[in-house]
Amino acid sequence: MHFTASSLVRRVFAVHPLLLDGALALTLVVGTWLWEAFEPGRGRPGDALSMALTLLVNAPLALRRMAPVAVLMASVGTSLVYHALGYHLGLNSIGPLVALYSVAAHRSWVWCAIGAALVVTEWTYASSQQPGIAVWSATAQSLVVGAWAVGAGTSVRLLSERTGQLADLAAQLHREQDAAAHRAVTRERVRIARELHDVVAHHMSVISVQAGLGRYVALTDPTTAHATLGVIADTSHEALTEMRRMLSILRIEAHDDDEGLYATTPGLLGLDPLVERMRGAGLATEVTVEGRARPLPPGLDLCAYRIVQESLTNVLKHATPGRVDIHIGYGANTLTLRVSNDSTTADGHHPGPAGHGLIGMTERVRLYQGSITAGPLPQGGFEVLATFPLSSPAEDDRPP
């Protein structure tokens, strides 16, 4: 991997900030020593003590991020001693200024104000000792320089805080997106589980009943046995078709061959095959339609179909052969489904949806703001009644 010199330096300093601060401190120490040596006559001649004081003023800057207040105190105090002893009046004032910037960037406003007062005092004292500089001029210069250091450090601190807040918000948004995705996956799993239950329970119930009948009459009534095999073949074929439709929805990529599957979602207008299977299984099933039948929203249409299918499945699974009436009422603002039977179970109880069947129907109806009741009839038998809100026929006839 190719790195330019500047990008490599940025990476090194980003990983090891002490390297940058150490280099800054070393530059100020060495630069001040050389300046003092090559520009004499601006104060007391340099010696070992001045070099030591210069080291104490600037070397602590290597730790300015870790202990900015302590570094500021050490730098300002040593700088005052340096200038009070009469050494070079123009040197060792940058170190305290950098230390003040560090305090403003990493500490509170209280420490920033204290540090600014110290640096302004040190700068004013050093500047006023130079020939021709009045105290008011030195004070004004010190205030300007101190304000610049505080402003720069405060800007960096606020930018850092803002960056931290944005990072927290981004993390929170990511968590919310993950939670929303998890909820969507859960809802989809519940929907798929409901669909699988409806398809498998209904078709396998028909196949089971027909297989039992076929085995019973296989030797005594070949014609009836042949008819039961036909029902089993048709039912299993339809079950496989619906299973394939649902599995195609789960695929990451849809294929052209699967496009027709999405248009074959069952609905109330396609009840005839379901009713014929029930009749073939021994249930005298009748369908009555009240009002003008009209297309329904796909989701609601499938929901209504599944309720009829589940009700018939429960009669087929738990009841003796009898009569089943399916009533579909298209009102001005409501859709009414009523599935009733006059059968009883082998133990004398009325066959009705139980367990996952009733739970699944209730969930479907609530999804479309409808209501559902299920219970025995006074004259015997069992009834499932579901009602859904609908738009008016006039609204349905409006052009898109």
N, C-alpha and C positions, 0 to 999 in steps of 0.2 A: 504494500500500500504506500502511495506516494504522499509525503508531507512536505509543505513549504516550510521555510525557516520561521516565518511569522506564526503559522498555525502550530508548529511544534513548540514555540515559546509560550503561546497561549495555553496549550495543553499542559505544559509543565507547571506554569504558574497557577492554573486552575486546580491542579491536583495538590500542589505544594505552595500555598500562599506565603509561607514563611520564607521561601526563596526570594520572592519579590520584595518583601519587607527587609530581609537581610541585605539584599543588593542595594536597596535605597539607603539603609543605614550606613553601609560600607562606603557608598558613594559620597555621602555627606561628610563622613569622618575624613576620608582621604582628601576630598576636595577642599575641605576647610583647612587641613594641615598644609596642603600645597599653596592655597591662597594666602595663608598667614606667612608662609616662608617667602613667597615671591612678591608680596606687597607689604614691605615693612613701612614703618613711619606712621601708621594709623593708630598708634597706641603703644602700650608696653610691648617690648620685643617678645617674640614667642620663645617658650622654653618648655621643659618637660611638664611643668604644671599646666601650662596652657593646652598642651597636647592631651593631657589626662582629662582636663575639663571638657575639651572638645569631644573626646571619646564618650564621656558621661552624658553630654548633651544629646548626641546623635545615635549612639549604639543602641539605647533602649528602644528605638523605633522599630527594631526587628520584632518586637513583641507588641506592637501597637494594636493589633487586632485582639490579642488575648487579654491584655490588661491596659486598656487605653488611658484610664484615669491615673494609674501609677506611673505610666510612661510620661504623661503630661506633667505631673508633679516633679518628677526627676529632671525632665528636660528643662522646664521653666526655672526651677531652683538653681540648677547648675549654670544655666545661661546667665542668670542674675549675678551669681558669684563671678563668672568669667568677666562680665562687663564691669562689675564693681571693682575688680582688681586692675582695671585699666587696660585690658588686652584689646585687640582689634575691635573697634566699635561697630563695624559692618558685618561681622561674622557671628555665627551661632544664634541666629534669629529664625532661620528656616526650620530647624528641628522643632521648636515649640509650636510653630504654626502648623506643621504636619501633625503633631500630636493633638492639637485642638481640632483639626479636621477629623481625626480618628474618634475623638470623644463625641463629636456631633453626629458621626455616622453610626456609632454603636451604643451610645448611652442616652439617658433621659435628658430632658430639657434642664433639669436642675444642675446636673454635672456640666452640661454644655455652658450654662451661664457662669458657673464658677470658673471653668477653664477659660472662657472668653475674658473674664476680668483679670485673670492671672497673665494671660498672653498680652493683653492690651497694656497692662502695667509694665511688663518686661520690655515690650517694644517701645513704649513711651520713654522709659528710662534710658534705654540704649540709644535711641534717636536723639534725645535731648542732650546727650553728652557730646554729640558731634558739633564742631564749630559752626556757627551761623544758623543753627536749627532752634527755633523758639519752642517753648513747651507746648503752646497751643497747636503749632504745626505738627509736632511729634505726636500729640494726642490724636489729632484728626487722622493722620496717616495710620496710626495704630488701630483706630476704630474701623477704618475702611478695610484694612488687611484682615482684622479679626472677623468682621462681618462677612467677608468673602469666604474665609475658612469655615465659618459656621454655616453659611448658606450652602456651600458645596457639600459639606458633610451631611446636613439635614436632608438635602435632595437625595443623596445616596441612600440614607436610612429610609426615607419615605418610599423610594422606589423599591427597595428590598422588601419592605412590609407589603407594598402593593403586589409585588410578585408572589410573595407567600400567600396572600389572600386569593389571588388568581389560581395558584396551584391547589389550594384547598377547595375552591369552587369547582375546578376541573375534576378533582378526585371525587367530590360529592356528586357531580353530574355523571361521572362514570359509574359510580355505585347505583345511582338512580336508573341509569340506562340498563345496567345489569339486572336490577330488580324488575324493571318493566319487561325486559326480555324473558326473565324467568317466569313472570306471571303469564306472559303470552304463550310460552311453551306449555305451562300447566293447563291453561284454558284449552289449548289445542289438543293436548293429551286427553283431557276429559271429553272433548267433543269426539275425538277418534274412538275412545273407549265406548262412548254411547252408541256411535254408529256401528262399531263391531258387535256390540251386544245385540242391537236390533237385528242386524243382518244374520248373525250366526244363530241367535235364539229362534228367530222365525223360520228360517229355511231349514235348520236342522230339526226343528220340531215337526215340520211337514214331512221331511225325509224319514224321520223316526216312525211317525204314525203310518206312513205308506209302506215302509219296509216291514213293519209288524203285520200289517194287513196282507201284504204280498206273501209273506212266509206262511200265514195262516191258510190262505186259499190257493197256494201254489199247486197243490196236487188235486184239489177238488174243483177249482174254478179257474182254469187257465186264462180265460178272457179277463176276469177281474185282476188276476196277477199281472197280466200284460199291461193293463191300464195303470196299475200302481207303479210299475217300472217306468212308464212314460211320465207320470207325475214326478217321480224321483229324478229322472233325467232332466226334465225342464227346471225343476226347483234347484238342483245342484248347478245347472248351467247359469241360472240367474244369480245364484249366490256367488259363483266365481266371477261373474261380470261385475257385481257390486264391489266385491273384494278387490278386484283389479282396479276399479275406479278409485277407491280410497287409497290404495297403494301408489297409484300414479300421482296422486296429490302430494304424497310424501316424498316423491323423488325430487332431487335437487334440480335436475334439468328435465323439462317436459319434452316429449317427442311428438312428431306430427301424428304418429299412429294413435296417440292417447288423446288428441284434441276432442274426438267425439265422445269420450267418456265423461267429460265435464258437462256435456249437454244432456246426459241421460239420467240426471238426478230425478228420482221418482217424485210424484206429486199426486194430488187428489184426482186430476184428470186421467191418471194412469192406474186407477184402482182395479180395472177389469182383470188383469192377470192375477192379481192378489186374490180377488174374489173367486175366480175360477179355481185357483189352487185350494182354497178353503172348501169349496163345493166338492172338489175331487177327494178331499180328505174326509168327507162325511158331514160337513157343517152346511146346513141349509142357510145360506147367506144371501141377504137381500139388501140392496142399496136404494135409498130414496134421496132425491135432491130437491130442496126447496129454495125458490128464488132463482135468479139468473146466475148460472155458473160463469165465472170469469177468472182469468189468470191471476194468480197470487204472487207476491214476492217470492223468489226462489227459496229463501231460508224458511219462511213461514209455510210454504207449500210442502217442503220436505218434513217440517215439524209435524204438520197435520197428518201427512201420510204415515209417519212413524208411530203416531199415537194410534191410528186405526190398526196398523200392523201389529203393534205390541198388544193391543186389546184382543185381536183375533188369535194371536199366538198363545196368550194365557188361556183362552177358552179351549183351544186345541190341545194344550198341554195338560190341563187340569180338569176338564169337564167331559161328561158323556156327550155323545153327539146330540145336537139339538138345533134350535133356530137362533140365528144371529141377525139382528137388524142394524144397519148402518145408516144413520140419518145425517145428511150434510145440509146445513142451512146457510145460504148466502143472504145476509141481511144488508140493510143500507150501510150500517157501520160496524157490523159484527159478523164473524164466522163462527158457526156452532157445529160441533161434532158430537154425535151421540152414538155410542156403540153399546147395545144391550143384548142380552141373551136370556134364555129361559132354562139354561142347563144347571145341573148340580154336579159336584164332584162325587167321587166314589164314596166318601165318608159323609155325604149329605150336605156339605157346605157349598156355598156359592163360589164359583170360580171368579176370581178377580185378580187384578195386578198386585203383585207382592214383591217385596225385596227390591232388587235393582230395577225391575220393570217400572214400578210406580215412581221410584225416585227419578229415573230417567225421564219419564213423561212429565213429572212436575217441573224438573229443571228446564225441559224444552219449552213448556208453556210459559214459565216465568221469564224466559229469555225474550219472549215476544209480548210481554205485558198482558198475558192472558190469565185465565183461571181454570182450574180443573177440579172436579169432584169424582169420587169413585165409591160405590157402595151397593149393597143389595137393594132390590126393588121390593115394594110391599107385596106385590102379587107373585113374587118369586123371580129368581134370576139375578142378574148383576148388570150394572150400568156404569159406563164411563162417559162423563160429560165435560167437554172442554169448550171454552169460549175465548175468541181472540178479537181484539179491536181491528177494524178495517177502515180504509178510506171509503168514501161514498162512491157509488158507481159513476156519478157524474164526474168525480175527480179522476176516476180510472180512465174515463173516455177522453179526457183532455189530451190534445196533441202534445208530444214532448217538446 
